[in-house]
Amino acid sequence: MPERLQIAVVGAAECDDRLRQAACAVGEGLARAGAHLICGGRGGVMAAASRGARAAGGLVTGILPGADAGESTPNDDLSLALFTGMGQARNLSVVLSGAAVIAVGGGWGTLSEIALALKHGIPVVTLESWSLSRPDGRNESLLRPADSPRRAVKLALELAIPERLG
């Protein structure tokens, strides 16, 4: 695997214990594989994935919506916090920074990140997250569902776009 592989993990800022554990395991798996985790830098799924990655010795970059820590409190497990002042528009920076995206659970913000990734041809792996179909009936592998955190990590690493490998 390339030394600087970056994988984006997206999900809601609030989640239940089940999704928190899944996101933590995804973060841990990515770190153990040597990937750099990119996320939105806040709570919920983002914090859990960050915690798992940091516990496994990984690097985590959070791309935050606010202009500073007063507007966007970064989670405690980020290696680097990037303040954008862009609000939800920062979702584009999150997904464009990854060679693949793993969506864990999620709400409307997660759906927007999934759509942005697909629009830019970035593979999306889902774990207890959204499912999509196109209105024209063409559903050529829009999303790759995974049934476990381990499988989500494996799929993301397999699908990672070589041109986005840093």
BAMIRO-783749 format. One line per field, with one value per residue (C-alpha): residue in three letters; x, y, z. Coordinates in Angstrom, 2 decimals, always signed. Layout:
N
nuro <- (ALA / ...)
px <- (X / ...)
py <- (Y / ...)
pz <- (Z / ...)
//
This chain:
166
nuro <- (MET / PRO / GLU / ARG / LEU / GLN / ILE / ALA / VAL / VAL / GLY / ALA / ALA / GLU / CYS / ASP / ASP / ARG / LEU / ARG / GLN / ALA / ALA / CYS / ALA / VAL / GLY / GLU / GLY / LEU / ALA / ARG / ALA / GLY / ALA / HIS / LEU / ILE / CYS / GLY / GLY / ARG / GLY / GLY / VAL / MET / ALA / ALA / ALA / SER / ARG / GLY / ALA / ARG / ALA / ALA / GLY / GLY / LEU / VAL / THR / GLY / ILE / LEU / PRO / GLY / ALA / ASP / ALA / GLY / GLU / SER / THR / PRO / ASN / ASP / ASP / LEU / SER / LEU / ALA / LEU / PHE / THR / GLY / MET / GLY / GLN / ALA / ARG / ASN / LEU / SER / VAL / VAL / LEU / SER / GLY / ALA / ALA / VAL / ILE / ALA / VAL / GLY / GLY / GLY / TRP / GLY / THR / LEU / SER / GLU / ILE / ALA / LEU / ALA / LEU / LYS / HIS / GLY / ILE / PRO / VAL / VAL / THR / LEU / GLU / SER / TRP / SER / LEU / SER / ARG / PRO / ASP / GLY / ARG / ASN / GLU / SER / LEU / LEU / ARG / PRO / ALA / ASP / SER / PRO / ARG / ARG / ALA / VAL / LYS / LEU / ALA / LEU / GLU / LEU / ALA / ILE / PRO / GLU / ARG / LEU / GLY)
px <- (+0.00 / +1.25 / +2.75 / +0.40 / -2.98 / -5.80 / -9.28 / -12.20 / -14.63 / -17.97 / -20.94 / -23.19 / -21.96 / -24.28 / -24.66 / -25.60 / -23.18 / -23.45 / -22.36 / -19.76 / -18.17 / -18.32 / -16.69 / -13.98 / -13.21 / -13.07 / -10.60 / -8.49 / -8.50 / -7.45 / -4.59 / -3.37 / -3.35 / -1.21 / -3.89 / -4.27 / -7.87 / -9.63 / -12.91 / -15.07 / -13.25 / -16.19 / -18.20 / -20.18 / -18.90 / -16.03 / -14.78 / -15.15 / -13.22 / -10.57 / -10.29 / -9.84 / -7.21 / -5.21 / -5.37 / -3.79 / -1.06 / -2.62 / -2.81 / -6.14 / -6.92 / -10.18 / -11.57 / -13.84 / -16.73 / -15.92 / -13.22 / -11.74 / -12.20 / -14.84 / -17.05 / -16.13 / -14.83 / -12.40 / -12.51 / -9.66 / -8.12 / -7.17 / -3.53 / -4.32 / -7.37 / -8.04 / -10.52 / -12.25 / -14.97 / -16.94 / -19.77 / -21.19 / -19.39 / -16.32 / -17.88 / -16.39 / -12.89 / -13.41 / -14.35 / -11.87 / -9.09 / -9.74 / -8.83 / -12.06 / -14.84 / -16.34 / -19.79 / -20.80 / -24.46 / -25.26 / -27.80 / -28.26 / -24.69 / -23.43 / -25.73 / -24.29 / -20.76 / -21.75 / -23.25 / -20.18 / -17.88 / -19.95 / -20.10 / -16.28 / -15.88 / -14.58 / -15.60 / -17.97 / -18.22 / -21.22 / -21.55 / -25.11 / -25.55 / -27.52 / -28.53 / -29.19 / -30.64 / -30.63 / -33.97 / -32.98 / -32.54 / -28.77 / -27.30 / -23.82 / -22.19 / -23.12 / -22.29 / -20.42 / -22.16 / -20.07 / -21.42 / -18.65 / -16.02 / -13.28 / -14.99 / -15.55 / -11.83 / -10.86 / -13.21 / -12.06 / -8.42 / -9.17 / -11.23 / -8.94 / -8.27 / -4.55 / -4.52 / -5.59 / -2.86 / -0.88)
py <- (+0.00 / +3.53 / +5.27 / +8.27 / +6.72 / +8.93 / +7.53 / +9.78 / +8.56 / +10.35 / +10.11 / +12.08 / +14.33 / +12.38 / +8.61 / +5.69 / +3.30 / +0.68 / +3.13 / +4.62 / +1.19 / +0.50 / +3.85 / +3.27 / -0.12 / +1.46 / +4.07 / +1.43 / -0.77 / +2.11 / +3.06 / -0.54 / -0.64 / +2.51 / +4.85 / +8.49 / +9.14 / +12.28 / +13.34 / +16.32 / +16.63 / +16.90 / +14.47 / +11.27 / +9.04 / +11.45 / +11.39 / +7.62 / +6.96 / +9.44 / +7.72 / +4.30 / +5.55 / +7.41 / +4.44 / +2.34 / +4.92 / +6.49 / +10.02 / +11.87 / +15.15 / +16.93 / +19.42 / +21.58 / +23.80 / +26.82 / +29.46 / +28.60 / +26.43 / +28.86 / +28.03 / +24.35 / +22.35 / +19.76 / +16.29 / +15.34 / +12.70 / +14.78 / +14.93 / +18.07 / +20.35 / +22.45 / +25.27 / +26.29 / +28.80 / +27.08 / +25.49 / +22.40 / +23.34 / +21.83 / +18.42 / +18.70 / +19.11 / +16.08 / +13.74 / +15.14 / +14.47 / +10.72 / +8.04 / +6.37 / +7.23 / +5.09 / +6.25 / +4.99 / +5.61 / +9.24 / +11.93 / +14.57 / +15.85 / +12.31 / +11.95 / +15.15 / +13.78 / +10.52 / +12.44 / +14.66 / +11.65 / +9.88 / +13.06 / +13.11 / +9.40 / +8.55 / +5.08 / +4.99 / +2.09 / +2.12 / +0.61 / +0.83 / +3.89 / +5.14 / +3.08 / +4.78 / +4.06 / +6.25 / +7.41 / +6.11 / +2.60 / +2.44 / +1.35 / +0.30 / -0.06 / +3.35 / +2.30 / -0.71 / -1.90 / -3.62 / -5.84 / -5.14 / -2.51 / -4.91 / -5.45 / -1.69 / -1.03 / -3.86 / -2.63 / +0.99 / -0.04 / -2.21 / +0.50 / +3.44 / +5.49 / +5.37 / +9.00 / +10.11 / +8.30 / +11.36)
pz <- (+0.00 / -0.73 / +2.24 / +2.27 / +1.53 / +2.82 / +3.45 / +4.41 / +7.09 / +7.18 / +9.51 / +11.82 / +14.63 / +16.96 / +16.99 / +19.21 / +20.92 / +18.15 / +15.43 / +17.77 / +18.20 / +14.45 / +13.63 / +16.24 / +14.68 / +11.20 / +12.43 / +14.11 / +11.00 / +8.76 / +11.08 / +11.33 / +7.51 / +7.46 / +6.10 / +7.15 / +8.28 / +7.07 / +8.69 / +9.58 / +12.90 / +15.25 / +17.43 / +16.94 / +14.14 / +13.42 / +17.02 / +17.32 / +14.08 / +15.21 / +18.60 / +17.00 / +14.58 / +17.23 / +19.62 / +16.87 / +16.28 / +13.19 / +11.87 / +11.78 / +10.05 / +10.82 / +8.32 / +10.44 / +9.33 / +11.53 / +11.26 / +14.67 / +17.77 / +19.05 / +16.07 / +15.68 / +18.61 / +17.25 / +18.77 / +21.11 / +18.85 / +15.83 / +14.81 / +12.82 / +12.85 / +9.75 / +10.26 / +7.04 / +7.90 / +5.11 / +7.09 / +5.40 / +2.17 / +3.84 / +3.07 / -0.41 / +1.04 / +3.27 / +0.42 / -2.13 / +0.38 / +0.35 / -2.15 / -0.95 / +1.49 / +4.25 / +5.40 / +8.85 / +9.61 / +9.02 / +8.38 / +5.70 / +5.93 / +5.37 / +2.38 / +0.92 / +1.37 / -0.32 / -3.24 / -3.59 / -3.57 / -6.22 / -8.33 / -8.31 / -8.98 / -5.51 / -4.30 / -1.33 / +1.10 / +3.42 / +6.87 / +8.24 / +6.06 / +3.08 / +0.06 / -3.26 / -6.64 / -9.72 / -11.14 / -14.59 / -13.20 / -13.83 / -10.52 / -11.47 / -8.07 / -6.72 / -3.18 / -1.84 / +1.34 / +4.00 / +6.76 / +9.28 / +10.07 / +8.96 / +5.59 / +5.18 / +5.65 / +3.30 / +0.57 / +0.90 / +0.61 / -2.44 / -4.17 / -3.38 / -6.50 / -7.41 / -8.65 / -5.17 / -3.26 / -2.24)
//
